[in-house]
């Protein structure tokens, strides 16, 4: 699913509401539904653009670490199988 708005753009749209603009007007100006606005507000509520960038960086790092753990787990299982195969007296 392609996102139409970046997180930074969403924060700017939410800032319009904080400045006193009505949700109905914001939704019409940006071509979004009021429900989308409230979903964004719940998700990005009080975040600044810097916090959004940091969140994205942490999510990317988390993804890389999960892949690393999965790779190491597979390597560990393979090594255990090799050790079991060559060290078991049969």
Secondary structure, 3 states (H helix, E strand, C coil): CCCCCCHHHHHHHHHHHHCCCCHHHHHHHHCCCHHHHHHHHHHHCCCCHHHHHHHHHHHHHHHHHHHHHHHHHHHHHHHHHHHHHHHCCC
